[in-house]
Amino acid sequence: MKIFLLSILMFFGMVGYSQTKVVIIDGRTKEPLPYTTIQSISKKEGFITNENGFIILNLSPTDTIHISYVGYKSINYVVGKITNDVIELFKETGSTLPDVVVKKYTPIEKPFRLGFQNLKVSFRLVDGLIRNKDNIGHEITTLVEFPNENEKYKILKVIIPTNKVMKNDPLRLHIYSINDYGEPFEELLINDVIINKGFNLFGNIEVDINNQNIILNSKGVFVGIQKVGILDKEQTNITYLDFTEEINKDNTYVTNVRYFPKKWVKKGIVRLKNNFPSNLKVGLELQKMK
């Protein structure tokens, strides 16, 4: 009798859920948006689409999902109302960034670099970013301070050192402003940036974001790297990016759409089944503006 009742309960529990195939696309160009973030509001779960903007959701038709993509307007959607297996996102029509970002400024000094290369001792971890599907959606972000918060700087490049890139696993770049509590706040990138440099790369990855026109006077910015996919089924633990314990842990935060969506946690207090890597080792190329 107990087994019968258990079977009935399991049946009704499964009835409420179904597999929903979804492709997230640009509403104007109809091109797929790779690695779009999807969060279930009721279940507190997070997901990321694949490189073709495709995902299969195992959710109830009554569940509401929040869909976001860098540079696009975020939307909420009820799963049961998805038609033709397609959801369209549209680019933001305006900017929420400070006025200094949209005004015209001229450089007054040569570009310079700061951040990781100022460390006298580089302690490199063996693991780096672990190639594990459970870590997809994981993001780590570290504060890079500007020389003078009263001066205006344009961010030209983000520089990420590597031991060796062995796989084509894509990573998403994020740059955040700082809130009044010294935490990551608003996304400053206006267009999505995916880092994918190919096999067997040694040395620095330099990401040119000059055309994003990020100019601001601030204490600094948080630079984040998010793991958004694994392009093959091999789950080998492998060194992908360098991390270092040299950076103050108080300036390093982590988040993961699978565990605590939309919530930043300080690196030092994270307790998950998959430990997050150490503090991100990153640099910036800046240019002083007037």
Secondary structure by P-SEA (a helix, b strand, c coil): caaaaaaaaaaaaaaabbbbbbbbbcccccccccbbbbbbccccbbbbbccccbbbbcccccbbbbbbcccccccccccccccccbbbbbccccccccccccbbbbbccccccccccccccccccccccccccccccbbbbbbbbcccccbbbbbcbbbbbbccccccbbbbbbbbbbccccccccccccbbbbbbbccccccccccccccccccccccbbbbbbbbcccccccccccccbbbccccccccbbbbbcccccccccccccccccccccccccbbbbbbbcc
